[in-house]
Amino acid sequence: MASETVRVGIIGAGRNTKSRHIPGLQAIENVEIIGVCNRSQESSQRVADEFGIPKIYNHWQEAIDDKKTNAIVIGTWPYMHCRATVSALMANKHVMCEARMAMNAREAHAMRLMARRKSKLIAQIVPSPMTLRVDNTIKRLIAEGYLGDVLAVEVRAGGAFLDTETPFQWRQDFDLSGLNIMSMGIWYEALMRWIGEATRISAIGKTFVKMRPDEDGVMRSVRIPEHIDVIGELACGAQLHMQISAVTGLAGAPEVFIFGSLGTLRFSGNKLYGGQKGDEALNEIDIPSEEEGGWRVEQEFVNAIRGEETITHTDFDTGVKYMEFTEAVSRSMSSGAAISLPLQL
């Protein structure tokens, strides 16, 4: 299995695909990128020329139908994730799908159902990257009792003033992004690695710039919030407060606090800080080299295809959980009610 040639078709070649996935895959022995399909023939050709990819596809389905491919990388916006993933798995192709997993929880469940039916194939969601360096150390410290009982979790991501001038883009387009809101889902994914999932949430949110011009100058309604607050109960017994914002100018870098009965951990700027009862301040915690994580998404995908490791960053079960959380936030904002997890679909 280790010598198996992985032959990849690319569907969607945006920034992350060009900066991470294509170079990462091309650096692995016996991996070939067979062809690419982007939003237009012209953009597909530019990507092919830049990376020496021999073929372009005129339609995304051609990458899946190509008999030379045995793996598909989906780098599109969320609106394509479900149908491309399900189609690729039905064609017996391994799948690596860009975050965010889907438009909503129902699509995420459909993707997971097909992955379970095709259990011999590898199905991976590109993971939340911000905390990879420190994840293992945080998990170890919690397991060793550094925090005591975990009591409260505070997540704050933002730090910029409201941008009123930027044209309408995909993260603000409900038809392309679905229920995903800014970076909320990927921060929740990181939290789940450390302390597990939420069982109940309430949320409020607001959009301040109601309309923005699209690339053709047509004014489009913005339905996705620019500031949200989520209050939640976690299965571990702690309380969660998450604020994700595009309006919190000068608030500083994103940060996460985990407060326990015996200690506190703070993550910010790719560094980890901690302190315990009796300390006067938080101090930076060294990350042991054997625990330090990093970006290895493409290697994990290929190794899993070759039977050398199991997908951990990120499997479809985890993806479903963060999409259920994402949908619960939208349901709560709409109804004003608290929403229990897992969702009843």
C-alpha positions, 0 to 999 in steps of 0.5 A, spaced: 500 500 500 505 504 501 507 505 494 500 506 491 500 512 486 495 517 488 492 520 482 488 526 484 483 531 481 482 538 483 475 541 484 476 548 486 483 552 486 482 557 491 487 560 495 488 555 500 488 549 495 494 553 491 498 555 497 497 548 501 494 543 498 497 543 491 504 544 493 503 539 499 501 533 495 506 535 489 511 534 495 509 527 496 512 521 493 508 517 488 502 522 488 500 525 481 495 531 480 492 529 474 487 535 472 484 541 475 477 544 474 476 551 477 471 557 476 472 558 469 477 555 463 481 561 464 482 560 471 483 553 471 489 553 465 492 559 470 493 554 475 495 548 471 500 552 468 503 555 475 503 548 478 505 544 471 498 540 472 497 536 465 490 537 464 484 542 465 477 539 466 471 544 463 466 541 469 467 539 476 464 532 474 469 530 469 475 530 475 470 525 478 469 521 472 476 521 469 478 514 470 485 516 471 484 519 478 483 515 484 482 521 489 479 528 489 480 534 493 475 539 493 477 546 494 470 550 492 466 554 497 461 550 501 455 550 496 459 545 492 462 540 498 456 536 499 454 534 492 462 533 489 463 529 496 457 525 495 459 524 487 466 522 488 465 517 494 459 514 489 465 513 484 469 510 489 474 516 489 477 518 496 475 525 498 479 531 501 474 536 502 475 543 504 473 546 510 467 548 512 464 542 511 457 543 508 452 549 507 448 546 513 447 540 518 443 536 513 448 536 508 453 534 513 449 528 515 448 526 507 456 526 506 457 522 512 452 517 510 455 516 504 462 516 507 460 510 512 457 506 506 463 507 502 467 505 509 473 503 505 475 510 502 478 515 505 474 521 507 477 527 510 475 535 512 481 540 512 482 541 519 481 548 523 489 550 523 489 555 528 491 551 534 495 545 531 501 547 534 499 547 541 493 542 541 497 536 544 499 540 550 493 543 552 490 536 552 495 533 556 495 538 561 487 538 562 488 530 562 494 531 568 489 535 572 492 542 571 486 546 570 482 541 575 475 541 573 473 545 567 468 551 569 468 556 563 471 557 556 471 564 553 473 564 545 474 571 542 476 572 535 476 579 531 480 585 532 478 589 526 474 595 525 467 594 521 469 594 513 464 598 510 467 598 503 469 591 501 465 588 496 460 582 497 464 576 497 463 569 498 463 569 506 457 574 506 453 570 500 448 565 503 448 562 497 455 560 497 457 559 504 450 557 507 449 557 515 457 558 516 459 564 520 465 568 519 470 563 523 466 560 528 465 553 526 473 552 525 474 555 532 468 550 535 472 545 532 479 547 535 475 547 542 472 540 541 479 537 540 480 539 548 474 539 551 468 536 547 462 538 544 456 543 546 450 540 549 445 546 549 446 553 546 443 560 545 446 566 540 444 573 538 448 576 532 447 582 527 449 584 520 451 592 520 452 593 513 446 590 510 447 591 502 454 590 498 456 591 491 458 584 488 463 583 482 458 586 477 456 592 481 449 589 483 447 591 490 446 584 494 443 583 501 448 580 506 444 575 511 450 572 514 452 576 521 458 580 522 458 580 530 455 574 534 455 572 541 454 564 543 452 562 550 453 554 551 453 548 556 458 543 554 458 536 555 464 536 560 460 541 565 463 548 563 460 554 560 462 557 554 462 564 551 464 565 544 464 572 541 466 572 533 466 579 530 468 583 524 467 589 528 471 589 534 477 594 532 483 594 537 480 588 541 487 585 540 489 578 537 484 572 537 484 568 544 481 563 548 481 562 555 480 555 559 478 557 566 478 551 571 478 550 579 485 550 579 488 553 573 487 557 567 490 556 560 490 562 555 491 561 547 493 567 543 498 568 537 500 561 536 502 561 544 500 558 550 500 561 557 498 558 563 497 559 571 495 556 577 492 558 584 498 561 587 501 564 581 500 572 580 500 572 572 499 567 566 506 565 563 508 562 557 508 554 557 513 551 553 511 546 547 515 540 547 518 538 541 514 531 541 508 534 542 508 540 537 503 539 532 503 543 525 500 543 518 500 536 515 493 535 512 496 532 505 500 527 508 495 525 513 490 524 507 495 520 502 498 516 508 491 514 510 489 512 503 495 507 503 493 504 510 499 508 514 495 512 519 487 514 520 484 520 519 484 525 525 484 532 522 478 532 521 474 526 520 467 526 518 464 525 525 467 531 527 465 535 521 458 533 522 458 536 530 461 543 528 456 543 522 450 541 527 453 547 532 453 552 526 446 550 525 444 551 532 447 558 532 443 560 526 436 557 529 437 560 536 438 567 532 432 566 528 428 563 534 430 567 540 430 560 543 436 555 546 437 549 542 439 542 544 445 538 541 445 534 537 440 537 533 434 533 531 433 534 523 
